[in-house]
Amino acid sequence: MRRGEERLRPLGLGAAYLPVLVAVKNGEASTQADLARLLQVEQPSMAQALARMERDGFIQRKPDPAHRRSQIIELTALAFERLPQAYAALNEGNILAMTGFSAGETAQFVAFLNRVNANLRNEDSKS
């Protein structure tokens, strides 16, 4: 995480911003409540993260016409500009981390990580 943060810092991004930006970009979530649920964080934590992201120019909020108390989260031009750069920066770190691994070993490692994540998601859904 520390190395990822170091790679993202010159872009004005933190690692915590990326899941939010990607979820909004991919249409998985569009409100604070949706994002908190999807990313499994508490509402106050999401509110603080969104306030920082808005301050830093990565998101903007607009009133939700369907729900008076809700706001729609949208990415700004800056977010669309920086996301590909962030992916590239993190990919450089992944390449460095996997130096010396064969393609098969890398695939197996990724498969193991996906299984670990699935196990954790399944455990979270039981709570």
Beta strands, then each sheet from edge to edge (+ up, - down):
strand 1: 59-64
strand 2: 67-75
sheet 1: 1+ 2-
end
